Amino acid sequence: MLAPGPEPRYESPFVSTIRIHRHHAEGSTAVRRKAENIARRIAARHAVSWRWQGDSLELEAPTGLASGTRGRVTIGEGDVAIEIELPLLLRPMRRMVEREVSAKLDAALST
């Protein structure tokens, strides 16, 4: 089970935070590899940068349509936790983003 992660980087009425948590039966190395492959695909399609910070994959969109969006994928031995901070302009898309990320996470963990 994952230890409680750090608090959101900032709380603001202008940011909407999505939190998704799933259990997995794979080793953390396999899940880490899958997360990195997904991050590479996202970076290729959008102006998103990513890096590993310990067991967390940090993503940020400094420019482009998703500008101001930040994300964190924290991988534990039996858990994956995703946190996405959407800026004000993307708040109307929160439910759609949450559904898409949940579906892609479920698909990645089922293969």
C-alpha positions in Angstrom: 0.0 0.0 0.0 1.3 3.5 -0.8 2.2 5.8 1.9 0.2 9.0 1.8 1.8 11.2 -0.8 2.8 14.8 -0.4 0.0 17.3 -0.2 -1.0 18.9 -3.5 1.6 21.4 -4.6 -0.8 24.3 -4.2 -4.5 24.7 -3.5 -6.2 27.4 -5.5 -9.8 28.1 -6.6 -8.3 28.2 -10.1 -7.1 24.5 -10.0 -9.2 21.3 -10.2 -7.4 18.2 -8.9 -8.2 14.7 -10.2 -7.1 11.8 -8.0 -7.2 8.2 -9.2 -6.0 5.1 -7.3 -5.7 1.5 -8.4 -4.2 -1.7 -7.1 -2.0 -3.8 -9.3 -0.6 -7.3 -9.2 2.6 -6.6 -11.2 5.9 -5.6 -9.8 6.7 -1.9 -9.5 9.4 -2.2 -12.2 6.9 -3.4 -14.8 4.4 -0.7 -13.9 7.2 1.9 -13.9 8.1 0.9 -17.4 4.5 1.2 -18.6 4.2 4.6 -17.0 7.3 5.8 -18.7 6.1 4.5 -22.1 2.8 6.4 -21.6 4.7 9.5 -20.6 6.8 9.3 -23.8 3.7 9.1 -25.9 2.1 12.1 -24.1 5.3 14.1 -24.5 5.4 13.3 -28.3 1.8 14.5 -28.8 1.7 17.4 -26.5 4.1 20.0 -25.1 4.6 18.0 -21.9 7.9 17.4 -20.0 8.3 14.6 -17.6 10.9 13.2 -15.1 11.2 10.7 -12.3 11.3 12.0 -8.8 11.9 8.9 -6.7 8.9 6.6 -7.2 6.9 9.3 -8.8 6.7 10.3 -12.5 6.2 14.1 -12.6 4.6 15.6 -15.7 4.1 19.2 -16.6 2.7 21.1 -19.6 4.3 24.6 -19.5 3.0 25.6 -22.9 0.3 24.6 -25.5 -3.3 23.7 -25.0 -2.7 22.0 -21.7 -0.6 24.8 -20.3 -0.5 24.8 -16.6 -1.5 21.2 -16.2 0.6 19.1 -13.8 0.5 15.5 -13.0 2.1 12.9 -10.7 2.0 9.1 -11.1 3.2 7.4 -7.9 4.0 3.8 -8.1 4.0 1.4 -5.2 4.6 -2.3 -4.9 0.9 -3.0 -5.2 -0.7 0.4 -5.9 -0.7 3.3 -8.5 -1.8 6.7 -7.6 -2.4 9.5 -10.1 -2.9 13.1 -9.3 -3.6 15.7 -12.1 -3.9 19.4 -11.5 -6.0 21.1 -14.2 -5.8 24.9 -14.6 -8.9 27.1 -14.7 -9.3 26.9 -18.5 -9.4 23.1 -18.4 -11.8 22.7 -15.5 -14.8 22.2 -17.7 -13.0 19.1 -19.2 -12.3 17.6 -15.7 -14.8 14.7 -16.0 -13.7 13.8 -19.5 -10.0 13.9 -18.5 -10.8 11.7 -15.5 -12.7 9.1 -17.5 -9.9 9.0 -20.2 -7.1 8.6 -17.6 -9.0 6.0 -15.7 -9.7 4.0 -18.8 -6.1 4.2 -20.0 -4.8 3.2 -16.5 -7.1 0.2 -16.4 -6.0 -0.9 -19.9 -2.3 -0.5 -19.0 -2.7 -2.5 -15.8 -4.7 -5.3 -17.5 -1.9 -6.1 -20.0 
